[in-house]
Structures are given as C-alpha cells and as structure tokens.
Amino acid sequence: MRIGILETGSVSNKFIGKHGSYGTMFEKLFAAFSEENFFIKIKLFQGEFPKEASQADLWVITGSRFGVYDDIPWLKPLKSFLEKCLEEKVPIFGVCFGHQLLAEILGGKVEKFKDGWGVGVTEYKVNREFKWTSELSKTMKVYSFHQDQVVKTPPHSTVIAFSDFCKNAILAYGEPNRPFAISVQNHPEFTQGFMCDLINLRKELFHPESVLENALESLDTRVNNNLLVKNIICALVDKD
C-alpha cells in the first residue's frame, strides 16, 4: 500500500536524531503490523506538496504546533487537496492537527479549549458497536498533547471515542462501518520516550504545575497504539 504522510509540523532539532521526524514515527508505527508499505513523506512546512490525490492509497495528516485557524501559506492549498482526496474517494487518516483540520473541512468547528491542555496518557471510552471497533477495549489509554479541540462535529460523522475532557476524540466520517476517513485527537505515533522529552521541552505551557507533574507521572501507564491504528487502517482500506 502507498501511504502518503503529509507532515504539517517538525520535531525539535534537539530530538530529531533520537526520535526521528513525524514521518519516520508513522513509518515505524505502520511497520509494526505491516511490512508491505511504500511511504511518500511530504514536508508541507518546508514547501513540499503532493502532486495529486491518487499518488497514495491512503493519506495521513500529522500533528502540528499550528492551529487550523492560523495564517499558514500551505494551509489553504492543503484544504483544497484534501477536498480533492475526498472527492476522489482516497481514504484519509487525520491525527491531532489532522483530526481538527479534517473536521473543519467537513463542517465541524475547532477551538482552543477553555479548560486547557490534554497532555500525557489519557483515557477514552470507546463505541464498540461497529465492525472495526469491536476488537478495541471499552476504555482505551492513549498519548495526548493538545489544547485545541473539535467542539462541534461535522454532519455525517460518528463519535467513536470520547472522554469528559475531550468529547469528540475519535471521529469516523460517512457510514461508520465503511468510513471514508477517520481522525483521532491523540498521538498513536508517539512513543513513551518522545512524550517525556516533548512534555519537558514545552513545560512552560502547563499551568498549574500539577498539570506537568500528572502528565509525566501518567507515562508509566501502558498504551496500545498498534491495535488502534491497525483497526483504523483496516476500516479505511479493507471494504469487504
């Protein structure tokens, strides 16, 4: 499968040698359950851009330090490109910023959340009534690092996972058993080590100090990124 990774952000130069780029993180994530993939990594933040929607069998939109409401040169062309992907029925998997961007394109609303940051290991409740979610646990622990949230879901979307803090944490678009796109607020591509380094790097963002302390302490909790993403990819590309 040809997987196009639209990199909308960059890893700090302090950590890229240790953890790799966001594109590399996704490569490692997908390799955990499939070795038959070809990756097309496109660094939008460096001026690169995909040629056409059909260039990949699946497009992944990464996380970013930017917001979907920011004035970024590549953001409007990216929205047009994703609309083209949707028109041509090329599946899309959005992560964090990608989750918010996809929701906005399809008619939802994104805001900087008034209750602050979701950071560290957080827990979602899962709607398990669909074919591709039935293997997931009723509750799922994930890595989170966000302040923006989808506060209004788009038409024809289904909430797959949620928490008291993040009401629209995972969304499926279209018929929920055969979605044309899925997006997640969490970061399945992150590792425990990268989360620790990222939280410490950005620690000035978190107030009160207990937010930082709780986030770092939570990293001892195990997450299952592979199972979540494996089921998402199967839902998007296996329509049998």
Backbone as CSV, one residue per row, in Angstrom:
resi,resn,N_x,N_y,N_z,CA_x,CA_y,CA_z,C_x,C_y,C_z
1,MET,0.843,-1.192,0.000,0.000,0.000,0.000,0.883,1.248,0.000
2,ARG,0.502,2.232,-0.783,1.209,3.504,-0.831,0.591,4.446,0.211
3,ILE,1.382,4.795,1.210,0.907,5.652,2.290,1.575,7.012,2.171
4,GLY,0.773,8.048,1.934,1.282,9.403,1.847,1.183,10.077,3.202
5,ILE,2.307,10.561,3.717,2.338,11.212,5.031,2.534,12.708,4.824
6,LEU,1.508,13.467,5.125,1.538,14.919,4.981,2.032,15.514,6.293
7,GLU,3.305,15.869,6.335,3.927,16.370,7.560,3.624,17.857,7.723
8,THR,2.795,18.175,8.696,2.369,19.551,8.928,3.151,20.209,10.066
9,GLY,4.151,19.511,10.565,4.975,20.045,11.638,6.305,19.333,11.680
10,SER,7.211,19.841,12.494,8.545,19.253,12.593,8.898,18.964,14.040
11,VAL,9.688,17.935,14.239,10.211,17.606,15.557,11.358,18.566,15.874
12,SER,11.470,18.967,17.140,12.564,19.840,17.554,13.913,19.258,17.142
13,ASN,14.819,20.129,16.708,16.157,19.685,16.327,16.874,18.967,17.467
14,LYS,16.464,19.254,18.697,17.066,18.589,19.862,16.781,17.090,19.863
15,PHE,15.672,16.702,19.254,15.200,15.325,19.388,15.125,14.541,18.085
16,ILE,15.296,15.208,16.955,15.056,14.502,15.694,16.042,13.353,15.486
17,GLY,17.283,13.507,15.961,18.241,12.419,15.849,17.875,11.232,16.713
18,LYS,17.253,11.497,17.829,16.870,10.460,18.795,15.551,9.787,18.430
19,HIS,14.588,10.580,17.994,13.233,10.054,17.779,12.798,10.036,16.316
20,GLY,13.494,10.762,15.444,13.092,10.834,14.052,12.054,11.910,13.812
21,SER,11.687,12.093,12.545,10.649,13.054,12.166,9.275,12.458,12.424
22,TYR,8.236,13.275,12.282,6.871,12.743,12.401,6.619,11.685,11.325
23,GLY,7.155,11.921,10.137,7.010,10.928,9.080,7.653,9.606,9.446
24,THR,8.850,9.657,10.028,9.542,8.446,10.458,8.768,7.726,11.548
25,MET,8.173,8.481,12.459,7.377,7.870,13.527,6.215,7.070,12.952
26,PHE,5.562,7.629,11.935,4.446,6.911,11.318,4.933,5.682,10.552
27,GLU,6.081,5.771,9.912,6.641,4.609,9.241,6.841,3.465,10.227
28,LYS,7.424,3.765,11.375,7.671,2.741,12.399,6.359,2.181,12.936
29,LEU,5.379,3.053,13.109,4.077,2.620,13.608,3.423,1.633,12.654
30,PHE,3.386,1.962,11.371,2.761,1.083,10.387,3.554,-0.217,10.209
31,ALA,4.869,-0.138,10.345,5.707,-1.322,10.173,5.451,-2.359,11.261
32,ALA,4.883,-1.924,12.386,4.623,-2.846,13.493,3.572,-3.892,13.144
33,PHE,2.698,-3.592,12.162,1.681,-4.580,11.791,1.609,-4.847,10.292
34,SER,2.481,-4.214,9.510,2.521,-4.496,8.076,3.864,-4.069,7.504
35,GLU,4.491,-4.963,6.732,5.779,-4.651,6.126,5.653,-4.351,4.636
36,GLU,4.443,-4.391,4.113,4.244,-4.236,2.675,3.704,-2.849,2.334
37,ASN,4.427,-1.841,2.787,4.007,-0.460,2.539,5.118,0.326,1.862
38,PHE,4.723,1.291,1.047,5.638,2.239,0.425,5.226,3.620,0.909
39,PHE,6.179,4.367,1.461,5.855,5.641,2.088,6.279,6.828,1.226
40,ILE,5.381,7.803,1.148,5.653,9.069,0.472,5.553,10.153,1.540
41,LYS,6.682,10.667,1.989,6.697,11.678,3.050,6.831,13.067,2.429
42,ILE,5.861,13.921,2.723,5.812,15.257,2.127,5.830,16.300,3.237
43,LYS,6.900,17.074,3.303,7.084,18.072,4.350,6.444,19.394,3.908
44,LEU,5.185,19.536,4.220,4.461,20.746,3.834,5.101,21.995,4.423
45,PHE,5.596,21.895,5.642,6.163,23.057,6.322,7.486,23.505,5.697
46,GLN,8.045,22.685,4.789,9.254,23.068,4.061,8.961,23.402,2.597
47,GLY,7.683,23.545,2.261,7.314,23.949,0.912,7.028,22.809,-0.044
48,GLU,7.122,21.555,0.424,6.783,20.424,-0.442,5.270,20.281,-0.518
49,PHE,4.799,19.640,-1.592,3.357,19.475,-1.742,3.074,18.245,-2.606
50,PRO,2.013,17.500,-2.301,1.680,16.316,-3.109,1.289,16.694,-4.524
51,LYS,1.543,15.764,-5.453,1.238,16.032,-6.867,-0.246,15.876,-7.155
52,GLU,-0.843,14.782,-6.660,-2.255,14.507,-6.936,-2.797,13.546,-5.899
53,ALA,-4.117,13.514,-5.751,-4.749,12.670,-4.735,-4.424,11.202,-4.940
54,SER,-4.343,10.767,-6.185,-4.115,9.353,-6.494,-2.671,8.915,-6.305
55,GLN,-1.819,9.820,-5.854,-0.413,9.491,-5.604,-0.268,8.460,-4.486
56,ALA,-1.264,8.381,-3.596,-1.234,7.438,-2.470,-2.561,6.701,-2.379
57,ASP,-2.527,5.546,-1.719,-3.748,4.774,-1.447,-4.398,5.227,-0.145
58,LEU,-3.619,5.907,0.674,-4.088,6.426,1.956,-3.240,7.647,2.301
59,TRP,-3.897,8.718,2.726,-3.178,9.918,3.156,-3.280,10.068,4.662
60,VAL,-2.154,10.369,5.299,-2.095,10.618,6.739,-1.746,12.088,6.946
61,ILE,-2.514,12.779,7.782,-2.218,14.172,8.141,-1.668,14.168,9.565
62,THR,-0.450,14.653,9.750,0.194,14.579,11.055,-0.254,15.708,11.985
63,GLY,0.285,15.657,13.193,0.110,16.738,14.143,0.991,17.923,13.795
64,SER,0.766,19.035,14.490,1.491,20.268,14.186,1.413,21.213,15.381
65,ARG,2.381,22.119,15.483,2.300,23.172,16.502,1.322,24.266,16.086
66,PHE,0.900,24.252,14.806,-0.035,25.254,14.306,-1.471,24.884,14.646
67,GLY,-2.357,25.876,14.543,-3.782,25.639,14.674,-4.440,25.734,13.310
68,VAL,-5.606,25.133,13.159,-6.295,25.154,11.863,-6.784,26.558,11.513
69,TYR,-6.783,27.463,12.487,-7.228,28.830,12.286,-6.055,29.780,12.025
70,ASP,-4.823,29.253,11.995,-3.639,30.092,11.785,-3.473,30.471,10.310
71,ASP,-2.753,31.555,10.085,-2.460,32.027,8.728,-1.136,31.395,8.285
72,ILE,-1.231,30.240,7.615,-0.057,29.487,7.184,-0.118,29.371,5.666
73,PRO,0.962,29.632,4.954,0.907,29.647,3.479,0.395,28.352,2.859
74,TRP,0.733,27.219,3.452,0.358,25.944,2.842,-1.003,25.425,3.288
75,LEU,-1.666,26.135,4.220,-2.891,25.580,4.796,-4.069,25.589,3.817
76,LYS,-4.281,26.683,3.126,-5.400,26.744,2.169,-5.214,25.737,1.037
77,PRO,-4.002,25.636,0.420,-3.799,24.598,-0.604,-3.997,23.189,-0.056
78,LEU,-3.606,22.965,1.211,-3.795,21.641,1.807,-5.280,21.314,1.941
79,LYS,-6.071,22.275,2.364,-7.516,22.048,2.473,-8.102,21.678,1.109
80,SER,-7.680,22.397,0.061,-8.160,22.093,-1.294,-7.741,20.701,-1.726
81,PHE,-6.507,20.326,-1.378,-6.016,18.993,-1.734,-6.826,17.906,-1.028
82,LEU,-7.107,18.092,0.251,-7.870,17.095,1.000,-9.303,16.989,0.477
83,GLU,-9.874,18.115,0.076,-11.202,18.084,-0.546,-11.169,17.266,-1.838
84,LYS,-10.062,17.379,-2.573,-9.882,16.580,-3.788,-9.772,15.097,-3.449
85,CYS,-9.051,14.772,-2.387,-8.941,13.381,-1.943,-10.318,12.811,-1.604
86,LEU,-11.111,13.600,-0.897,-12.453,13.163,-0.526,-13.317,12.963,-1.765
87,GLU,-13.180,13.867,-2.719,-13.939,13.770,-3.974,-13.565,12.513,-4.749
88,GLU,-12.277,12.170,-4.733,-11.791,11.004,-5.465,-11.812,9.724,-4.626
89,LYS,-12.365,9.834,-3.405,-12.541,8.688,-2.518,-11.217,8.017,-2.140
90,VAL,-10.187,8.836,-1.923,-8.920,8.337,-1.382,-8.995,8.481,0.133
91,PRO,-8.859,7.400,0.893,-9.039,7.460,2.356,-8.051,8.414,3.027
92,ILE,-8.505,9.003,4.144,-7.686,9.942,4.918,-7.705,9.536,6.382
93,PHE,-6.529,9.604,7.008,-6.373,9.349,8.436,-5.752,10.606,9.046
94,GLY,-6.520,11.325,9.865,-6.047,12.567,10.462,-5.662,12.381,11.912
95,VAL,-4.541,12.981,12.327,-4.029,12.835,13.692,-3.794,14.214,14.315
96,CYS,-4.423,14.474,15.436,-4.292,15.717,16.216,-4.637,16.932,15.339
97,PHE,-3.664,17.681,14.860,-3.943,18.770,13.919,-4.729,18.232,12.726
98,GLY,-4.360,17.048,12.244,-5.065,16.435,11.120,-6.506,16.105,11.460
99,HIS,-6.750,15.706,12.698,-8.106,15.441,13.200,-8.936,16.723,13.142
100,GLN,-8.358,17.795,13.632,-9.066,19.078,13.672,-9.291,19.635,12.269
101,LEU,-8.282,19.506,11.418,-8.391,20.028,10.059,-9.467,19.294,9.264
102,LEU,-9.477,17.985,9.368,-10.468,17.194,8.644,-11.879,17.532,9.118
103,ALA,-12.048,17.671,10.433,-13.362,18.039,10.966,-13.807,19.398,10.460
104,GLU,-12.887,20.360,10.412,-13.234,21.697,9.940,-13.619,21.684,8.464
105,ILE,-12.874,20.969,7.650,-13.160,20.895,6.214,-14.559,20.340,5.967
106,LEU,-14.964,19.381,6.802,-16.239,18.706,6.598,-17.405,19.365,7.341
107,GLY,-17.148,20.523,7.939,-18.260,21.278,8.523,-18.296,21.346,10.026
108,GLY,-17.255,20.881,10.702,-17.193,20.968,12.151,-16.592,22.283,12.613
109,LYS,-16.356,22.377,13.916,-15.791,23.604,14.482,-14.676,23.251,15.453
110,VAL,-13.565,23.991,15.363,-12.389,23.757,16.207,-12.093,25.022,16.997
111,GLU,-11.776,24.855,18.299,-11.434,25.999,19.147,-10.295,25.634,20.084
112,LYS,-9.615,26.657,20.604,-8.679,26.460,21.702,-9.520,26.188,22.939
113,PHE,-9.339,25.037,23.552,-10.261,24.574,24.586,-10.110,25.386,25.867
114,LYS,-11.225,25.832,26.403,-11.220,26.719,27.565,-10.676,26.048,28.817
115,ASP,-10.734,24.732,28.903,-10.262,24.024,30.095,-8.805,23.595,30.004
116,GLY,-8.090,24.097,28.983,-6.652,23.883,28.946,-6.196,22.666,28.173
117,TRP,-5.075,22.113,28.603,-4.363,21.077,27.859,-4.797,19.671,28.231
118,GLY,-4.840,18.824,27.208,-4.901,17.378,27.403,-3.505,16.852,27.119
119,VAL,-2.785,16.426,28.146,-1.386,16.056,27.953,-1.028,14.863,28.827
120,GLY,-0.235,13.955,28.251,0.136,12.723,28.944,-0.707,11.563,28.466
121,VAL,-0.816,10.537,29.282,-1.689,9.406,28.966,-3.100,9.751,29.428
122,THR,-4.030,9.725,28.501,-5.427,9.991,28.814,-6.272,8.779,28.422
123,GLU,-7.489,8.751,28.908,-8.351,7.581,28.682,-9.608,7.986,27.928
124,TYR,-9.940,7.212,26.894,-11.167,7.406,26.133,-12.113,6.236,26.368
125,LYS,-13.397,6.521,26.344,-14.413,5.482,26.249,-14.673,5.223,24.773
126,VAL,-14.891,3.954,24.414,-14.955,3.563,23.007,-16.338,3.029,22.655
127,ASN,-16.867,3.501,21.526,-18.089,2.949,20.956,-17.706,1.695,20.169
128,ARG,-18.029,0.518,20.695,-17.565,-0.753,20.134,-18.620,-1.439,19.264
129,GLU,-19.649,-0.720,18.832,-20.742,-1.372,18.114,-20.449,-1.598,16.631
130,PHE,-19.325,-1.099,16.147,-19.009,-1.225,14.732,-17.989,-2.336,14.500
131,LYS,-17.960,-2.836,13.283,-17.094,-3.962,12.951,-15.637,-3.690,13.292
132,TRP,-15.136,-2.508,12.946,-13.710,-2.215,13.127,-13.357,-1.750,14.531
133,THR,-14.361,-1.465,15.367,-14.073,-1.068,16.749,-14.315,-2.195,17.743
134,SER,-14.872,-3.306,17.293,-15.267,-4.377,18.212,-14.075,-5.029,18.913
135,GLU,-12.882,-4.964,18.300,-11.696,-5.555,18.921,-11.077,-4.642,19.979
136,LEU,-11.483,-3.389,20.005,-10.922,-2.446,20.962,-11.564,-2.631,22.335
137,SER,-10.864,-2.209,23.374,-11.405,-2.282,24.725,-12.480,-1.216,24.919
138,LYS,-13.307,-1.409,25.932,-14.343,-0.422,26.236,-13.726,0.922,26.613
139,THR,-12.567,0.864,27.249,-11.800,2.074,27.526,-10.405,1.893,26.941
140,MET,-9.830,2.977,26.482,-8.565,2.917,25.763,-7.654,4.033,26.253
141,LYS,-6.423,3.676,26.596,-5.447,4.669,27.052,-4.565,5.089,25.875
142,VAL,-4.355,6.402,25.740,-3.661,6.954,24.570,-2.735,8.084,25.010
143,TYR,-1.790,8.440,24.128,-0.946,9.610,24.346,-1.636,10.853,23.784
144,SER,-1.745,11.874,24.617,-2.378,13.119,24.181,-1.430,14.300,24.386
145,PHE,-1.526,15.270,23.464,-0.762,16.513,23.591,-1.487,17.570,22.754
146,HIS,-2.481,18.217,23.364,-3.276,19.181,22.597,-3.993,20.149,23.522
147,GLN,-4.249,21.338,22.962,-5.135,22.297,23.612,-6.351,22.570,22.739
148,ASP,-6.165,22.628,21.423,-7.298,22.769,20.507,-8.132,21.494,20.509
149,GLN,-9.422,21.659,20.259,-10.327,20.509,20.185,-11.395,20.746,19.125
150,VAL,-11.951,19.644,18.634,-13.170,19.696,17.815,-14.336,19.873,18.785
151,VAL,-14.967,21.032,18.756,-16.052,21.319,19.703,-17.431,21.114,19.071
152,LYS,-17.458,21.016,17.741,-18.712,20.709,17.043,-18.380,19.726,15.938
153,THR,-19.051,18.588,15.926,-18.746,17.563,14.937,-19.379,17.889,13.593
154,PRO,-18.752,17.454,12.500,-19.320,17.691,11.166,-20.563,16.832,10.935
155,PRO,-21.409,17.227,9.993,-22.508,16.346,9.579,-21.946,15.017,9.056
156,HIS,-22.696,13.958,9.218,-22.329,12.635,8.696,-21.034,12.109,9.323
157,SER,-20.782,12.509,10.582,-19.655,11.941,11.318,-20.185,11.221,12.549
158,THR,-19.411,10.254,13.035,-19.799,9.466,14.204,-18.688,9.543,15.235
159,VAL,-19.051,9.826,16.482,-18.065,9.834,17.561,-17.753,8.389,17.941
160,ILE,-16.492,8.014,17.768,-16.048,6.653,18.058,-15.479,6.535,19.454
161,ALA,-14.804,7.586,19.921,-14.230,7.575,21.265,-14.320,8.980,21.856
162,PHE,-14.395,9.048,23.194,-14.599,10.326,23.862,-14.173,10.217,25.327
163,SER,-14.039,11.358,25.953,-13.815,11.426,27.396,-14.555,12.643,27.926
164,ASP,-14.577,12.808,29.234,-15.213,14.001,29.798,-14.489,15.260,29.335
165,PHE,-13.168,15.162,29.156,-12.364,16.314,28.743,-12.441,16.558,27.244
166,CYS,-12.463,15.480,26.473,-12.447,15.578,25.009,-13.636,14.800,24.444
167,LYS,-14.700,15.519,24.134,-15.975,14.895,23.762,-15.941,14.250,22.378
168,ASN,-15.048,14.721,21.519,-15.007,14.241,20.129,-13.597,13.772,19.786
169,ALA,-13.140,12.770,20.511,-11.737,12.360,20.464,-11.379,11.560,19.214
170,ILE,-12.271,10.685,18.771,-12.067,9.939,17.529,-13.355,10.013,16.722
171,LEU,-13.229,10.386,15.452,-14.393,10.532,14.578,-14.242,9.658,13.343
172,ALA,-15.347,9.051,12.919,-15.422,8.350,11.637,-16.373,9.134,10.748
173,TYR,-16.029,9.230,9.480,-16.793,10.053,8.539,-17.449,9.160,7.494
174,GLY,-18.752,9.405,7.252,-19.503,8.560,6.346,-20.177,7.438,7.109
175,GLU,-20.483,6.369,6.430,-21.105,5.209,7.077,-20.089,4.609,8.049
176,PRO,-20.417,4.528,9.359,-19.385,4.208,10.353,-18.736,2.841,10.210
177,ASN,-19.422,1.894,9.582,-18.789,0.599,9.336,-17.912,0.602,8.085
178,ARG,-18.105,1.599,7.222,-17.316,1.718,5.984,-16.911,3.184,5.789
179,PRO,-16.145,3.748,6.732,-15.838,5.181,6.675,-14.892,5.527,5.538
180,PHE,-15.008,6.745,5.030,-14.072,7.221,4.008,-12.911,7.989,4.645
181,ALA,-13.052,8.316,5.929,-11.974,8.972,6.667,-12.182,8.719,8.151
182,ILE,-11.086,8.696,8.893,-11.114,8.560,10.347,-10.073,9.521,10.905
183,SER,-10.404,10.163,12.011,-9.425,11.068,12.623,-9.415,10.889,14.139
184,VAL,-8.229,11.122,14.722,-8.034,10.918,16.160,-7.357,12.142,16.760
185,GLN,-7.792,12.524,17.954,-7.166,13.656,18.636,-5.832,13.254,19.277
186,ASN,-5.680,11.997,19.603,-4.476,11.522,20.275,-3.327,11.299,19.292
187,HIS,-2.195,10.849,19.827,-0.982,10.646,19.022,-0.538,9.180,19.068
188,PRO,-1.064,8.330,18.201,-0.644,6.923,18.215,0.778,6.720,17.716
189,GLU,1.347,7.714,17.038,2.710,7.593,16.510,3.773,7.887,17.565
190,PHE,3.384,8.501,18.670,4.352,8.864,19.710,4.757,7.654,20.538
191,THR,5.972,7.698,21.055,6.467,6.696,21.996,6.527,7.316,23.386
192,GLN,6.720,6.464,24.378,6.840,6.955,25.750,8.022,7.927,25.870
193,GLY,9.144,7.570,25.257,10.325,8.419,25.341,10.122,9.774,24.702
194,PHE,9.480,9.786,23.545,9.241,11.068,22.878,8.262,11.914,23.677
195,MET,7.225,11.296,24.221,6.273,12.045,25.044,6.983,12.705,26.218
196,CYS,7.858,11.980,26.886,8.590,12.520,28.032,9.432,13.724,27.604
197,ASP,10.171,13.577,26.511,11.016,14.671,26.032,10.183,15.872,25.599
198,LEU,9.066,15.619,24.918,8.217,16.715,24.422,7.581,17.483,25.569
199,ILE,7.071,16.766,26.557,6.434,17.425,27.702,7.443,18.290,28.445
200,ASN,8.645,17.777,28.660,9.669,18.550,29.357,10.130,19.760,28.532
201,LEU,10.174,19.592,27.211,10.570,20.699,26.339,9.570,21.844,26.401
202,ARG,8.284,21.509,26.496,7.224,22.525,26.447,6.600,22.781,27.820
203,LYS,7.333,22.501,28.874,6.758,22.527,30.225,6.232,23.897,30.640
204,GLU,6.739,24.973,30.018,6.268,26.308,30.375,4.817,26.540,29.966
205,LEU,4.270,25.660,29.136,2.891,25.810,28.662,1.868,25.393,29.711
206,PHE,2.281,24.563,30.655,1.311,23.878,31.514,1.185,24.556,32.870
207,HIS,-0.043,24.993,33.172,-0.334,25.640,34.452,-1.660,25.100,34.966
208,PRO,-1.774,24.829,36.267,-0.722,24.900,37.282,0.337,23.815,37.088
209,GLU,1.350,23.819,37.933,2.465,22.878,37.807,2.012,21.431,37.923
210,SER,0.888,21.212,38.597,0.375,19.849,38.765,0.022,19.212,37.419
211,VAL,-0.325,20.035,36.412,-0.621,19.500,35.078,0.616,18.805,34.521
212,LEU,1.772,19.467,34.660,3.039,18.885,34.210,3.375,17.629,35.006
213,GLU,3.255,17.703,36.313,3.591,16.559,37.169,2.714,15.353,36.854
214,ASN,1.425,15.586,36.703,0.498,14.489,36.408,0.758,13.885,35.038
215,ALA,1.100,14.735,34.071,1.380,14.261,32.715,2.592,13.337,32.712
216,LEU,3.664,13.748,33.367,4.878,12.930,33.406,4.639,11.630,34.171
217,GLU,3.911,11.702,35.262,3.614,10.506,36.054,2.765,9.513,35.253
218,SER,1.874,10.033,34.424,0.967,9.165,33.663,1.695,8.308,32.634
219,LEU,2.915,8.705,32.247,3.624,7.994,31.187,4.036,6.578,31.571
220,ASP,3.917,6.236,32.854,4.168,4.852,33.278,3.041,3.918,32.860
221,THR,1.916,4.485,32.429,0.755,3.694,32.013,0.949,3.201,30.583
222,ARG,0.641,1.939,30.357,0.815,1.341,29.027,-0.304,1.775,28.085
223,VAL,0.067,2.045,26.842,-0.912,2.337,25.796,-0.785,1.263,24.708
224,ASN,-1.814,1.179,23.848,-1.751,0.225,22.740,-2.016,0.948,21.434
225,ASN,-0.987,1.638,20.957,-1.123,2.384,19.714,-1.370,1.473,18.516
226,ASN,-0.673,0.330,18.493,-0.702,-0.537,17.313,-2.098,-1.078,17.028
227,LEU,-2.794,-1.537,18.067,-4.124,-2.127,17.871,-5.100,-1.089,17.326
228,LEU,-5.048,0.118,17.884,-5.942,1.179,17.419,-5.709,1.477,15.949
229,VAL,-4.449,1.705,15.569,-4.152,2.096,14.192,-4.385,0.943,13.224
230,LYS,-4.073,-0.263,13.630,-4.338,-1.424,12.770,-5.817,-1.494,12.400
231,ASN,-6.688,-1.285,13.372,-8.128,-1.337,13.105,-8.598,-0.152,12.273
232,ILE,-8.003,1.006,12.485,-8.359,2.168,11.678,-7.993,1.940,10.209
233,ILE,-6.781,1.453,9.960,-6.326,1.245,8.599,-7.182,0.172,7.910
234,CYS,-7.488,-0.880,8.625,-8.360,-1.924,8.048,-9.723,-1.357,7.679
235,ALA,-10.271,-0.495,8.528,-11.576,0.120,8.245,-11.526,1.002,7.008
236,LEU,-10.388,1.668,6.797,-10.278,2.608,5.680,-9.954,1.958,4.345
237,VAL,-9.170,0.889,4.362,-8.709,0.334,3.093,-9.291,-1.039,2.770
238,ASP,-9.856,-1.724,3.755,-10.462,-3.031,3.510,-11.972,-2.880,3.583
239,LYS,-12.613,-2.786,2.438,-14.055,-2.537,2.369,-14.897,-3.803,2.230
240,ASP,-14.269,-4.976,2.400,-15.023,-6.233,2.267,-15.926,-6.445,3.480
